[in-house]
């Protein structure tokens, strides 16, 4: 029995969260997806504090999907917090955003993002993109769903 | 000292020196030769006396010759002629021959006969024993070797000097054998000296050589006389000159000093001549001097004095049109011409100067640029009307009562300005802030130079001031516009970025779910269709809302009704009317302050602001059991700060700025696009006000803002 993989999805837009969850569930079997809705919540989860103090219920993610524009605390701040932490910085972070701004791309990579992905129009294309990228990062460790 | 006196003095002195020189030379040359002549004459006279003396002696010798070479004498000594004495040796013989003494000796030297005679008293005296003694000591006088032998000379006896002659006694035929010696003597007494003096026409005197000389000149002569220089000449005083001669005795020893005295007639004559010469030269000199002064006066000094007086009077009167008149054609008329030419050119240049001064004055007065002249210590010397106007004073004298340094906005600026001028000699467009009478600052550019005196020391400054208030204002306006434009540009960029990003989100959703919807329909997964459609609908309505807010925001900047004076309380009232339902539904208590000031605003927009803020307060009350909203104002720095305060959930410091960002939402679940506060901020800022948040998490929130006052 393989240990199930955990993905932390940080996304404020309900529709986008549903969409990405659906894509991930279609691509991988037995993947555990945790969704947080804003930056502060994301840090609580990652550092296992507040409502996420229980380690059983909020396990350390193997991959983080991060939206940049978040209420309360900016996505970039979350990214920097992850990469500053000795414990967390090895976790691959995929920035997932609708911004195509070159400044955003540069800032994200400088802050330690592993991949910068622009949310593309059309489900097929978006799904393929997510599949490709995540497989690069966790393919060997995540069993494919048939 | 006047030129006349100087000339007189110099010429006189030169003349005096020349005369003195002439006198010295003549004195030395003339008197020298006169003195020489005098000496020669005196010497000759001495020689004359000596030769007279010699003559006397030779007469004595000749007489002696007659007596010694005479048979009678020969026989007498031989003892043969007894009557000889009685016949021949009579008193008369002595007187006639002028002899004082006769001695006859025989061959053996014994005196055969001797007779002495006092010629003055004409009586016989005994033969002086001193002579006998002298003869006994000296045998040569009566031992003659031959018949021709003869001895003459002088012997000094205590009785006086005696001229003596000695010859052998022989026959009349001058033959021997020699029977003895005949000696004759004649005293060189006063009588004899007088005779010699008469003979030579000279004043004579005799002194013994070895006697201590009674007179100083004699002492000197005794000292100077010797065998080698037997004659010595010596002036005695101015009037006479003495000649001395040494006379030896028969043995060659110095015996007598002969002295003659004669007046210095030659020398005195020379002296007189010299005096006449001097007198003549001085007379000529005085005449020359008088003549010179007269000529100098007529030809040089009086025209010079005239010229001097004339030029001084023209200088004193300052009237350059006057001229100097001198007739004739000499250096003075040339000088007068030159002076006249100079006066003419001076007159010309002065009129040119006056003209240029007038031009400068006119320029100074009418120049539209302020022109100033100030002293080094900061007092006014001159200023034109433009300068008076620039500083806002009524008159020049008004302005001149103010110290220059006080016209600088900062008192230290003048020192700094002066330092620049003096270091560089001048400044061009030096920026200085000056001050008007009423205290208003005037930004200016000053172009000035340092004024210096003859020695190069700075005495003041002059220059022009350019008022650049307008230019400065235009520059500031331009700066402000540029900054504003830059800000707007940045805002625009942010705006475009936000819009594109925000619009993209629902677009992605709609597109993806449209695809999914299609797939779900193909797979007949009907249970998912409803959810897919809901997502699509939400996305579309979200887009519509975004568009609407975007339009609203862009209108805020562009469209604004003209501002009006509205009491702030009226605005609050309007807003509360609009929100009556919501407030009632939320059970919110509203407290409104009294005595609000009146503001100058776009009424509709401001009501919109208040509505938005109150709505937000209602929205973020959380689970507050006694929700309350307070609308009021406070004053800080003379500016009223209006506020809307609630006791809701509040927000932490990090969110204070963010909430004003376009489409920023505190809570994803809340309604609205997140443009509300952005629009509020925009409206306040368009009015020229500021807006900010004072809040802490859990302690309610206060939104503060300022507005333009009436």
Interface residues (C-beta under 8 A of the other chain):
Chain A: X12 X13 X14 X15 X16 X18 X19 X22 X37 X38 X69 X71 X72 X73 X98 X99 X100 X101 X119 X120 X121 X122 X123 X124 X126
Chain B: X497 X500 X501 X504 X505 X506 X507 X508 X509 X511 X512 X513 X514 X515 X516 X519 X531 X535 X538 X539 X654 X655 X664 X665 X666 X667 X668
